[in-house]
Amino acid sequence: MSAMPTDILLTAWTALLHRHGTTDDPEPYGRELLRRWSEPQRRYHTVEHLHAVLRHVDGLAGHAADPDAVRLAAWFHDAVYRPDRTENEERSAALAVRALTAAGLPAERVAEVERLVLLTVTHDPAPGDRNGEVLCDADLAVLGGTPREYAAYAAAVRAEYGFVPEPDFRAGRAAVLRQLLALPALYRTPTARERFTAAARANLTAELETL
């Protein structure tokens, strides 16, 4: 974990919590979240991924109904991540509820963060769910990178699942790619749709052909 993204992220976390009237010093919990995002089993779901998602949320924030709720959800969306377990999103959402309630944030915002984190199970927000659209688009922006960037992402995902035999991984990965390609739209915000859709479909299709 490089120092600069960590420092930037910790500053952003502290400001975010202070904006919403936290009753505690947010820095210690921010460090705990960054510790989680730095766990050794992670190869893709890392501090760098968190930083990238937050940057994309900032870029799409004008579309969101509550940009700070989306930012909070981004912090928690993979805060619990064990590739050998299911229900990572559910565990992450429960962690968000515990942490943000303890920090003194309003119940309505905590409930919205919980809902958004759970939405990353499917990445399929309902029409008009502007917060969900921003979070999902930010999380899936990696799919619309250059072929080299996408290859690095795919390799990191494979490394996270290094314990899975190759035939099983190929089958499971192909199912994920088909699910993404079958979404009514990969991206829901106009900005992300225009910027990422063509590259993402090409990247997903090319990877699927290798499986």
C-alpha positions as CSV (number, residue, x, y, z in Angstrom):
1,M,0.0,0.0,0.0
2,S,1.7,3.2,-1.1
3,A,1.7,6.1,1.3
4,M,0.3,8.7,-1.0
5,P,-3.1,7.0,-1.8
6,T,-3.4,6.1,1.9
7,D,-2.8,9.7,3.0
8,I,-5.3,11.0,0.4
9,L,-7.9,8.4,1.4
10,L,-7.6,9.0,5.1
11,T,-8.0,12.7,4.7
12,A,-11.0,12.2,2.4
13,W,-12.6,9.7,4.9
14,T,-12.1,12.1,7.9
15,A,-13.6,15.0,6.0
16,L,-16.5,12.9,4.8
17,L,-17.4,11.8,8.3
18,H,-17.0,15.3,9.7
19,R,-19.3,16.7,7.1
20,H,-22.1,14.4,8.5
21,G,-21.6,15.2,12.2
22,T,-19.7,12.2,13.4
23,T,-19.5,12.0,17.2
24,D,-16.1,10.2,17.1
25,D,-12.7,11.0,15.7
26,P,-13.0,9.3,12.3
27,E,-9.3,8.7,11.7
28,P,-8.8,5.5,13.7
29,Y,-11.7,3.8,11.9
30,G,-10.4,5.1,8.6
31,R,-7.1,3.4,9.4
32,E,-9.0,0.2,10.2
33,L,-10.8,0.3,6.9
34,L,-7.5,0.8,5.0
35,R,-6.1,-2.1,7.0
36,R,-8.9,-4.2,5.7
37,W,-8.4,-3.1,2.1
38,S,-4.7,-4.0,2.5
39,E,-5.2,-7.7,3.6
40,P,-2.8,-10.2,2.0
41,Q,-5.5,-12.2,0.2
42,R,-6.4,-9.2,-1.9
43,R,-4.9,-8.8,-5.4
44,Y,-7.6,-6.7,-7.1
45,H,-9.9,-5.6,-4.3
46,T,-7.1,-3.4,-2.8
47,V,-6.6,0.1,-1.6
48,E,-5.9,1.0,-5.2
49,H,-9.3,-0.3,-6.2
50,L,-10.9,1.7,-3.4
51,H,-9.1,4.8,-4.6
52,A,-10.1,4.3,-8.2
53,V,-13.8,3.8,-7.3
54,L,-13.8,6.9,-5.2
55,R,-12.3,8.9,-8.1
56,H,-15.0,7.6,-10.4
57,V,-17.7,8.5,-7.9
58,D,-16.3,12.0,-7.7
59,G,-16.4,12.2,-11.5
60,L,-20.0,11.0,-11.6
61,A,-21.2,12.8,-8.5
62,G,-23.4,15.3,-10.4
63,H,-25.7,12.4,-11.3
64,A,-26.1,11.2,-7.7
65,A,-29.0,12.2,-5.4
66,D,-26.7,11.9,-2.4
67,P,-23.0,11.8,-3.5
68,D,-21.7,11.4,0.1
69,A,-23.9,8.3,0.6
70,V,-22.3,6.9,-2.5
71,R,-18.8,7.7,-1.2
72,L,-19.5,6.0,2.1
73,A,-20.8,3.0,0.3
74,A,-17.7,2.9,-1.8
75,W,-15.6,2.8,1.3
76,F,-17.5,-0.2,2.6
77,H,-18.5,-2.1,-0.6
78,D,-15.6,-4.6,-0.4
79,A,-14.4,-3.8,3.2
80,V,-15.1,-7.5,4.0
81,Y,-13.5,-9.6,1.2
82,R,-12.6,-13.2,1.3
83,P,-12.5,-14.9,-2.1
84,D,-13.0,-18.3,-0.4
85,R,-16.3,-17.2,1.1
86,T,-19.7,-16.0,-0.1
87,E,-21.8,-13.1,1.3
88,N,-18.9,-10.7,1.3
89,E,-21.3,-7.9,0.3
90,E,-23.7,-8.8,3.0
91,R,-20.9,-8.8,5.6
92,S,-19.6,-5.5,4.2
93,A,-23.1,-3.9,4.5
94,A,-23.4,-5.1,8.1
95,L,-20.0,-3.7,8.9
96,A,-21.1,-0.3,7.4
97,V,-24.2,-0.3,9.6
98,R,-22.3,-1.0,12.7
99,A,-19.5,1.5,12.0
100,L,-21.6,4.4,10.8
101,T,-24.2,3.9,13.5
102,A,-21.4,4.0,16.1
103,A,-20.0,7.1,14.5
104,G,-23.3,8.8,15.0
105,L,-24.5,9.2,11.4
106,P,-28.3,9.6,10.9
107,A,-30.2,6.4,10.5
108,E,-31.5,7.3,7.1
109,R,-28.0,7.8,5.6
110,V,-26.8,4.6,7.2
111,A,-29.7,2.7,5.7
112,E,-29.0,4.1,2.3
113,V,-25.3,3.1,2.5
114,E,-26.4,-0.4,3.5
115,R,-28.7,-0.6,0.5
116,L,-26.0,0.6,-1.9
117,V,-23.4,-1.9,-0.6
118,L,-25.9,-4.7,-1.1
119,L,-26.6,-3.5,-4.6
120,T,-23.0,-4.4,-5.6
121,V,-24.1,-8.1,-5.5
122,T,-25.9,-7.6,-8.8
123,H,-24.7,-4.2,-10.2
124,D,-28.3,-3.9,-11.5
125,P,-29.8,-0.7,-10.0
126,A,-33.5,0.0,-10.6
127,P,-34.4,2.7,-13.1
128,G,-34.1,6.1,-11.5
129,D,-31.8,4.9,-8.6
130,R,-29.3,7.6,-9.2
131,N,-27.1,6.7,-6.2
132,G,-27.1,3.1,-7.2
133,E,-26.2,4.0,-10.8
134,V,-23.2,6.0,-9.7
135,L,-21.9,3.4,-7.3
136,C,-22.3,0.6,-9.8
137,D,-20.8,2.5,-12.7
138,A,-17.8,3.5,-10.6
139,D,-17.2,-0.1,-9.5
140,L,-17.5,-1.4,-13.0
141,A,-15.4,1.4,-14.7
142,V,-12.4,-0.9,-14.6
143,L,-14.1,-3.0,-17.3
144,G,-13.8,-0.1,-19.7
145,G,-10.1,0.4,-19.5
146,T,-7.5,-0.1,-22.2
147,P,-6.8,-3.7,-23.2
148,R,-3.6,-3.6,-21.1
149,E,-5.4,-2.2,-18.1
150,Y,-8.2,-4.8,-18.4
151,A,-5.6,-7.6,-18.7
152,A,-4.0,-6.5,-15.5
153,Y,-7.4,-6.4,-13.8
154,A,-8.2,-9.9,-15.1
155,A,-4.9,-11.3,-13.9
156,A,-5.4,-9.8,-10.5
157,V,-8.8,-11.4,-10.2
158,R,-7.3,-14.7,-11.2
159,A,-4.6,-14.3,-8.5
160,E,-7.2,-13.7,-5.8
161,Y,-8.7,-17.0,-6.8
162,G,-5.4,-18.8,-7.0
163,F,-6.8,-21.6,-4.8
164,V,-9.4,-22.5,-7.4
165,P,-8.4,-25.1,-10.0
166,E,-8.2,-23.8,-13.5
167,P,-11.2,-25.6,-15.0
168,D,-13.5,-24.5,-12.1
169,F,-12.2,-20.9,-12.3
170,R,-12.8,-20.7,-16.1
171,A,-16.3,-21.9,-15.7
172,G,-17.1,-19.5,-12.8
173,R,-15.4,-16.6,-14.5
174,A,-17.3,-17.3,-17.8
175,A,-20.6,-17.2,-15.9
176,V,-19.7,-13.8,-14.3
177,L,-18.7,-12.4,-17.7
178,R,-21.9,-13.6,-19.3
179,Q,-24.0,-12.1,-16.5
180,L,-22.3,-8.8,-17.0
181,L,-22.8,-8.9,-20.8
182,A,-26.5,-9.8,-20.2
183,L,-27.2,-6.7,-18.1
184,P,-29.7,-4.4,-19.7
185,A,-26.9,-1.8,-19.7
186,L,-23.4,-2.1,-18.3
187,Y,-23.4,1.6,-17.3
188,R,-26.4,3.7,-16.3
189,T,-25.1,7.2,-16.0
190,P,-24.7,9.1,-19.3
191,T,-21.1,9.9,-18.7
192,A,-20.0,6.4,-17.9
193,R,-22.1,4.9,-20.7
194,E,-20.4,7.1,-23.2
195,R,-16.9,6.7,-21.8
196,F,-16.8,3.0,-21.0
197,T,-19.5,0.9,-22.8
198,A,-17.7,0.1,-26.1
199,A,-14.4,-0.7,-24.5
200,A,-16.0,-2.8,-21.7
201,R,-18.0,-4.9,-24.0
202,A,-15.0,-5.5,-26.2
203,N,-12.9,-6.4,-23.2
204,L,-15.5,-8.8,-21.7
205,T,-16.1,-10.5,-25.0
206,A,-12.4,-10.9,-25.6
207,E,-11.8,-12.5,-22.2
208,L,-14.8,-14.7,-22.6
209,E,-13.4,-16.1,-25.8
210,T,-10.2,-17.1,-24.0
211,L,-12.1,-19.2,-21.4
